[in-house]
Amino acid sequence: MRPTIRFGDSVKLPYTSLLVSFAETGMLHDGRAIRVAVVGGARIPFCRANSIYTDVSNQEMMTATLAALVQKFDLKGQTLGDVALGAVIKHSSDWNLARECVIGSGLSLRTPGVDMQRACGTSIEACINIANKIALGQIEAGVAGGVDSLSDVPMVFADGFRSLLLASHRGKSMVQKMLPWFQLRPHHFAPQFPGVTEPRTNLSMGQSMEVTAKEFGIARDHQDQLALASHIKAAAAYDAGFYEDLIVPFHDVEEDNNIRRDTTFEKLQALKPVFDKSDTGTITAGNSTPLTDGAAAVLLASEHWARQKNLPIVAYLTFCKVAAVNFVSVEGLLMAPVYAVSEMLKEADLPLQNFDFYEIHEAFAAQTVATLMAWQSEKYCRERLGRKQPLGPIDLAKLNVKGGSIAIGHPFAATGARIVATMAKLLDEKGSGRGLISICTAGGMGVTAIMQAA
């Protein structure tokens, strides 16, 4: 059985289940963990794929974001313990993306960088990685982040053409190098685009979510209402100036360009389903996250380091949990956060209702609704989560209060850092309380966290 820790407390052991496996959220140690402070975050505006950032690479976006963080917290020339970041869709030439971005960020070149990837949970996983190192005293401060471009996607030749190239390369003589090319055919030139289907089910994420939506009986109206609320709240947050110190202009863009200020429930209802085009399909482009380009980063530190540098402490990262489900034959692809939150709350000894803010990643409106329904279902909580009582409902007025991924957009690897920075500012402005974060990912995984006001 794997050990887990919560930051700032003693070692605890995880719950195990036939339906779900839990990964460690920390490492063993022989003392008490150091509290992990969130100093703040920065990101560039998120833009729809193939719009503003069409010719911008992952490295350019991530470097600009790190540079903004360095400037914001006066870190130029300073050495941090580590920088963990990643991208879900990246070129093979980006094999050392984190380190290259660090070199161009203004940080000391003595600052290391490590590439990470856990699908849509990449940058919150990076936060956990940096937080664990701080909690164990391995480093005093570090940056977590993520970036993705769905405009600049890698395209590769088919395996057949690659085999010809390699066979020619292995040739010892000119004849041996030339012979493979006699097998060249027109079909060898057909490029392969990045896949969007799960290898184990051959279903896309949207198709998988249609299955879950039908299992839970989620109405189209509920999905469109949640999508509309996402746009309204995001627009209101910008108008109120909430994002002014979280977002830095990039390529003359100052606001996420997916926010639809003029959308209405009627407009959303008029859109046709895109994953199940039959009469029973409910998921549309309007109640799903758009393909998005963007980058985000968060600065984490020990309290001692932050105070020594005269930097703010806006929140603490106190608990986290990673879970996976058997989405091949038992559970919905995007339902793992339901399990992760359940176990995290046990470790924290908190009810689901004891939070001031909830940030649930809106991969699809149906996923967010299914998560809320699962927590309220006595049968689901008993049979799937091993609970005697349901977790219960949450106050929807506390959900994604500054807009969610449907409106803001979802560069896969950047969303977690965006949410952590947003939650930290919400808690700082309130001056007290807790926030719960829930992020679903491809591969039937989920990453969750609890944050507390400083």
Secondary structure, DSSP 8 states (H G I E B T S, - for coil): ---EE-TTS-EE-----SSEEEE-SS---SS----EEEEEEEE---EETTSTTTT--HHHHHHHHHHHHHHHTT-TT---SEEEEE-SS--GGGTTHHHHHHHTTTS-TT--EEE---GGGHHHHHHHHHHHHHHTTS-SEEEEEEEE-SSS---EE-HHHHHHHHHHHH-SSHHHHHGGGGG--GGGG-EE----B-TTT--BHHHHHHHHHHHHT--HHHHHHHHHHHHHHHHHHHHTTTTTTTB--BTTB-S-TT--TT--HHHHHTS-BSS--STT---BSTTB--BEEEEEEEEEEEHHHHHHTT----EEEEEEEEEEE-TTTTS-TT-HHHHHHHHHHHHHT--TT--SEEEE--SBHHHHHHHHHHHH-HHHHHHTT--SS------GGGBSTT--HHHH-B-GGGHHHHHHHHHHHHHHHHTS-EEEEEEEETTTEEEEEEEEE-
